[in-house]
Amino acid sequence: MNFDKFIKERAKREIKRIVLPEGEEKRTLQAAPIIKNEGVACPVLLGDPAVIAANAKECGADIEGIEVIDPATDAKAADYAKLLYEIRKDKGMTLEAAEETVKDPMYFGVLMVKAGDADGLVSGAVHSTGDMLRPALQIIKKKAGVRLVSSCFLMDLPHDRIGHNGLLVYADCVVVPNPDAEELACIAISAAETAKKVCGIDEPKVALLSFSTKGSAKHELVTKVQQATALAKEMAPDLMLDGELQYDAAMMPEIGQSKAKGSPVAGYANVFIFPDLQAGNIAYKITERLGGASSVAVLQGLDKPCNDLSRGCSVSDIVTTVALTAVQAQ
C-alpha cells in the first residue's frame, strides 16, 4: 500500500503540533527536521537545551527553527503542576510532588497534550511502553465510553494481494496481556475504528482469531473468542465481523470459504484480532521478518493521541509515527 506515503499525505492536510519528550535522543533529533521539512507536523523537542544542541551537532541534525522546551525551567511548569495536582490529588499526590513530577519530560509532554498546548505525543525510542503509557493513562485517560486502552499494529506488506491493498491491522500486540471476552470485543471494535479513521479502510473486515474455525475445536480458549465475537456483534451490529477463525481461514478466500462458508469476513479479513498478547506480538514480528512487512504501532482508546515507538526504531519509524499521530489528532 505504501502506508508511509499515504499517512504523510494525510498529515499534511492539517498541521498538528506533536511533542517529542525524548528530545535529547539522537534518532529523535535526526527525525525532527525531517518532520518539519516534509510538513507532516510541527515537532516540539523536550529536554535540556544544551544537551539537545550538543547531541544534534554530534549526529548532524539541523534543528534550527525547531522549538525546544526545557521542562525544568519552562514558565508553564507551574501551571502544569497545578493541573497534575488537580487530576491526581485523589490518588494522594501533593502539589510539591506534582511540581517535581512535571520536570520529567514524559509527564511534561503528556500535560502539554492534556492542556491543549500540543495535539499529540510520540515517545518510546528510549522509554518502555509502560513508562509512556502510565502518565497517558493517569492524565489523558480513556475516551468516554471506551473500556480499555489497547494497541494495534499497521502491517504494510510489500505486495497488495491480501488485506487492504497489502495493509493489515493486527490487535492487540502491545498492551493487554490476556483480555477476557468483553475486553477482546472492545479491542476488535477499537481496531476497526483505527482501520477506518487512520488507515482509510472504508469497510473494515474484522476476524477474531483462534486455533479453531467455527467450532472445529472445543476448548475454553476457543469459547472465549466465540463469546467475544458475539459481544462485538451486539456492541457494533453494523460492523463486518466474524469469528472464531483460524488465520488462514481469515486471510485466504479458498480456505475461508471452505472452512467458514457464507462468512462475510472469512478469506477477506483486513483487521485481525489475536486472542492474547503472546499471539499478537509473535504474529506481528513473524509478519515483519518473514513477510517483509513494515509496521507502525497505534495506541487506541486514549482521549488524545499518544503513540509508542520500539526502542529499536529507526529515524523513518519516528517520522511515520509522528505523521500517524497527527492524523489521529485531526
ROMIGU-193677 format. One record per residue (C-alpha): residue number from 1; residue in one letter; z, y, x. Coordinates in steps of 0.05 Angstrom, whole numbers, plus 5000, padded with zeros to 4 digits. Each point is the difference from the previous one (the first is absolute). Layout:
! residues N
- NUM/a/Z/Y/X
...
//
This chain:
! residues 330
- 1/m/5000/5000/5000
- 2/n/5016/5046/5059
- 3/f/5065/5020/4968
- 4/d/5016/5048/5057
- 5/k/4940/5044/4983
- 6/f/5012/4994/4925
- 7/i/5073/5022/5004
- 8/k/4986/5058/5048
- 9/e/4947/5028/4955
- 10/r/5048/4998/4941
- 11/a/5055/5033/5041
- 12/k/4955/5058/5018
- 13/r/4992/5019/4926
- 14/e/5070/5031/4998
- 15/i/5035/5011/5066
- 16/k/5073/4979/4999
- 17/r/5057/5014/5049
- 18/i/5024/4935/5031
- 19/v/5061/4999/5044
- 20/l/5004/4954/5061
- 21/p/5073/4990/5020
- 22/e/4981/4964/5064
- 23/g/4970/5063/5029
- 24/e/5021/4984/5071
- 25/e/4964/4933/5000
- 26/k/4934/5000/5039
- 27/r/4955/4964/4950
- 28/t/5024/5047/4947
- 29/l/4985/5059/5045
- 30/q/4930/4974/5012
- 31/a/4990/4989/4926
- 32/a/5023/5069/4978
- 33/p/4939/5040/5026
- 34/i/4953/4948/4971
- 35/i/5033/5007/4932
- 36/k/4994/5076/5005
- 37/n/4929/5001/5027
- 38/e/4973/4949/4951
- 39/g/5032/5038/4943
- 40/v/5035/4941/4968
- 41/a/5068/5034/4998
- 42/c/5043/5055/5030
- 43/p/5046/4964/5048
- 44/v/5071/5023/5016
- 45/l/5034/4972/5062
- 46/l/5076/4993/5003
- 47/g/5039/4998/5065
- 48/d/5023/5040/5060
- 49/p/4943/5049/5015
- 50/a/5009/4994/5075
- 51/v/4996/4924/4997
- 52/i/4940/5004/4953
- 53/a/4964/5048/5047
- 54/a/5014/4958/5062
- 55/n/4979/4935/4966
- 56/a/4937/5031/4971
- 57/k/4980/5025/5069
- 58/e/5014/4931/5030
- 59/c/4956/4963/4949
- 60/g/4946/5053/4996
- 61/a/5013/5021/4928
- 62/d/4979/5072/4982
- 63/i/5051/5019/4948
- 64/e/4986/5075/5001
- 65/g/5003/5026/4928
- 66/i/5040/4941/4974
- 67/e/5067/5017/4970
- 68/v/5061/4974/5038
- 69/i/5069/5001/4969
- 70/d/5066/4985/5036
- 71/p/5049/4970/4950
- 72/a/5058/5018/5045
- 73/t/4986/5075/4997
- 74/d/4955/5014/4940
- 75/a/5023/5053/4951
- 76/k/4991/4953/4940
- 77/a/5048/4948/5028
- 78/a/5059/5032/4963
- 79/d/4963/4997/4933
- 80/y/4980/4928/5013
- 81/a/5072/4982/5017
- 82/k/5022/5029/4933
- 83/l/4945/4962/4964
- 84/l/5020/4935/5035
- 85/y/5074/5012/4984
- 86/e/4984/5010/4926
- 87/i/4959/4936/4998
- 88/r/5050/4957/5038
- 89/k/5068/5030/4985
- 90/d/5014/4946/4947
- 91/k/4990/4949/5057
- 92/g/5053/5034/5041
- 93/m/4958/5047/5043
- 94/t/5033/5064/5022
- 95/l/4965/5065/5014
- 96/e/5019/4994/5073
- 97/a/4969/4931/5004
- 98/a/4938/5026/4965
- 99/e/4993/5056/5051
- 100/e/5001/4948/5055
- 101/t/4953/4952/4965
- 102/v/4944/5051/4990
- 103/k/4993/5006/5075
- 104/d/4969/4931/4997
- 105/p/4924/5012/4994
- 106/m/4993/4943/4952
- 107/y/5050/5029/4950
- 108/f/4974/5070/5013
- 109/g/4929/4978/4984
- 110/v/5019/4963/4936
- 111/l/5039/5062/4978
- 112/m/4939/5043/5013
- 113/v/4962/4955/4952
- 114/k/5056/5001/4949
- 115/a/5004/5076/5002
- 116/g/4925/5008/4993
- 117/d/4991/5028/5070
- 118/a/4955/4940/5017
- 119/d/4957/4957/4954
- 120/g/5012/4934/5035
- 121/l/5027/4966/5062
- 122/v/4974/4948/5050
- 123/s/5044/4965/5050
- 124/g/5010/4932/5033
- 125/a/4967/5005/5069
- 126/v/5071/4997/5028
- 127/h/5046/4988/4940
- 128/s/5006/4935/4962
- 129/t/4982/4996/4926
- 130/g/5074/5000/4983
- 131/d/5013/5063/5039
- 132/m/4944/5035/4963
- 133/l/5013/4971/4931
- 134/r/5075/5012/4999
- 135/p/4997/5077/4997
- 136/a/4940/4997/4954
- 137/l/5038/4957/4950
- 138/q/5063/5042/5007
- 139/i/4966/5068/4992
- 140/i/4932/4994/4967
- 141/k/5018/4938/4960
- 142/k/4956/4960/4952
- 143/k/4951/5026/4949
- 144/a/5027/5003/4930
- 145/g/4989/4934/4965
- 146/v/4988/4961/5065
- 147/r/5051/4945/5013
- 148/l/4989/4992/5075
- 149/v/4963/5027/5060
- 150/s/4951/4950/5030
- 151/s/4940/5000/5046
- 152/c/4929/4978/5003
- 153/f/4949/4993/5056
- 154/l/4929/5024/4991
- 155/m/4958/4949/5037
- 156/d/4930/5024/5018
- 157/l/4956/4941/5019
- 158/p/4938/5006/5045
- 159/h/4956/4976/4941
- 160/d/4996/5015/4926
- 161/r/4994/4930/4972
- 162/i/5070/4996/4968
- 163/g/5049/5047/4968
- 164/h/4979/5071/4985
- 165/n/4941/5008/5048
- 166/g/5041/4964/5053
- 167/l/5066/5036/4984
- 168/l/5059/4957/4981
- 169/v/5069/5023/4977
- 170/y/5058/4956/5023
- 171/a/5072/5008/4973
- 172/d/5056/4997/5018
- 173/c/4996/4991/5076
- 174/v/5056/5044/5027
- 175/v/5057/5020/4953
- 176/v/5026/4949/4948
- 177/p/5019/4934/5034
- 178/n/5007/4954/4940
- 179/p/4983/5033/4934
- 180/d/5022/4969/4935
- 181/a/4950/4993/4943
- 182/e/5012/5070/4973
- 183/e/4995/5032/5068
- 184/l/4936/4961/5014
- 185/a/4971/5026/4935
- 186/c/5018/5071/5021
- 187/i/4968/4991/5068
- 188/a/4936/4975/4965
- 189/i/4997/5062/4956
- 190/s/5014/5048/5057
- 191/a/4947/4967/5043
- 192/a/4949/5007/4944
- 193/e/5018/5074/4995
- 194/t/4990/5008/5075
- 195/a/4933/4965/4996
- 196/k/4977/5047/4945
- 197/k/5029/5066/5022
- 198/v/4995/4994/5076
- 199/c/4943/4951/5011
- 200/g/4954/5022/4944
- 201/i/4998/4930/4970
- 202/d/4984/5016/4927
- 203/e/5016/4930/4976
- 204/p/5055/4966/5040
- 205/k/4998/4924/4993
- 206/v/5070/4976/5016
- 207/a/5016/4928/5021
- 208/l/5072/4976/5005
- 209/l/4997/4947/5054
- 210/s/5033/4933/5008
- 211/f/4988/4931/5029
- 212/s/4982/4980/4929
- 213/t/4944/5020/4953
- 214/k/5014/4999/4925
- 215/g/5053/4947/5003
- 216/s/4969/4954/5052
- 217/a/5068/4994/5032
- 218/k/5070/5004/4971
- 219/h/5055/5034/5040
- 220/e/5050/5056/4990
- 221/l/4959/5043/5047
- 222/v/4939/4991/4955
- 223/t/5042/5015/4939
- 224/k/5020/5067/5029
- 225/v/4927/5020/5008
- 226/q/4984/4976/4930
- 227/q/5058/5041/4972
- 228/a/4979/5061/5040
- 229/t/4929/4994/4973
- 230/a/5025/4998/4929
- 231/l/5046/5060/5011
- 232/a/4945/5041/5034
- 233/k/4954/4987/4941
- 234/e/5053/5025/4953
- 235/m/5014/5061/5042
- 236/a/4927/5018/5011
- 237/p/4959/4966/4946
- 238/d/4936/5037/5018
- 239/l/5002/4978/5072
- 240/m/4952/4945/5022
- 241/l/5051/4952/5029
- 242/d/5009/4925/5005
- 243/g/5042/4946/5033
- 244/e/5022/4955/5027
- 245/l/4940/4992/5046
- 246/q/4990/4971/5069
- 247/y/4968/5047/5049
- 248/d/4932/4966/5000
- 249/a/4999/4997/4924
- 250/a/5015/5074/4998
- 251/m/4946/5019/5051
- 252/m/4941/4952/4993
- 253/p/4961/4998/4935
- 254/e/4980/4927/5003
- 255/i/5071/4977/5014
- 256/g/5031/5049/4951
- 257/q/4957/4979/4942
- 258/s/5011/4927/5017
- 259/k/5076/5005/5004
- 260/a/5012/5055/4949
- 261/k/4940/4999/4954
- 262/g/4996/5061/4956
- 263/s/5047/5042/5042
- 264/p/4977/5073/5004
- 265/v/5030/5004/5070
- 266/a/4990/4932/5034
- 267/g/4946/5006/5053
- 268/y/4994/5075/4995
- 269/a/5069/5027/5019
- 270/n/5006/5063/5041
- 271/v/5077/5007/4995
- 272/f/5040/4941/5027
- 273/i/5075/4994/4984
- 274/f/5038/4953/5046
- 275/p/5062/4964/4975
- 276/d/5045/5025/5056
- 277/l/5000/5041/5064
- 278/q/4990/4941/5046
- 279/a/4935/4981/4966
- 280/g/4974/5072/4995
- 281/n/5017/5019/5072
- 282/i/4969/4936/5028
- 283/a/4938/5008/4958
- 284/y/4985/5071/5019
- 285/k/5006/4984/5074
- 286/i/4955/4939/4993
- 287/t/4949/5043/4963
- 288/e/5003/5051/5057
- 289/r/4996/4950/5057
- 290/l/4953/4947/4973
- 291/g/4963/5041/4947
- 292/g/4989/5061/5043
- 293/a/5029/5046/4948
- 294/s/5030/5068/5015
- 295/s/5062/5017/4960
- 296/v/5043/5058/4978
- 297/a/5067/4996/4966
- 298/v/5020/5038/4937
- 299/l/5070/5009/4972
- 300/q/4997/5002/4924
- 301/g/5052/5020/4949
- 302/l/5029/5061/5036
- 303/d/5001/5066/4962
- 304/k/4963/5034/5057
- 305/p/4957/4966/5054
- 306/c/5031/4975/5064
- 307/n/4963/4947/5040
- 308/d/5018/4953/5056
- 309/l/4962/4983/5063
- 310/s/5004/4939/5044
- 311/r/5034/5012/5066
- 312/g/4937/4972/5031
- 313/c/4956/5050/4963
- 314/s/4941/5035/5033
- 315/v/4983/5074/4997
- 316/s/4946/4985/4948
- 317/d/5051/4962/4958
- 318/i/5043/5063/4998
- 319/v/4941/5043/4979
- 320/t/4980/4953/4945
- 321/t/5071/4993/4974
- 322/v/5008/5075/4998
- 323/a/4935/5006/4960
- 324/l/5024/4946/4952
- 325/t/5067/5036/4991
- 326/a/4963/5064/4986
- 327/v/4959/4966/4946
- 328/q/5064/4973/4968
- 329/a/5027/5071/5000
- 330/q/4938/5025/4964
//
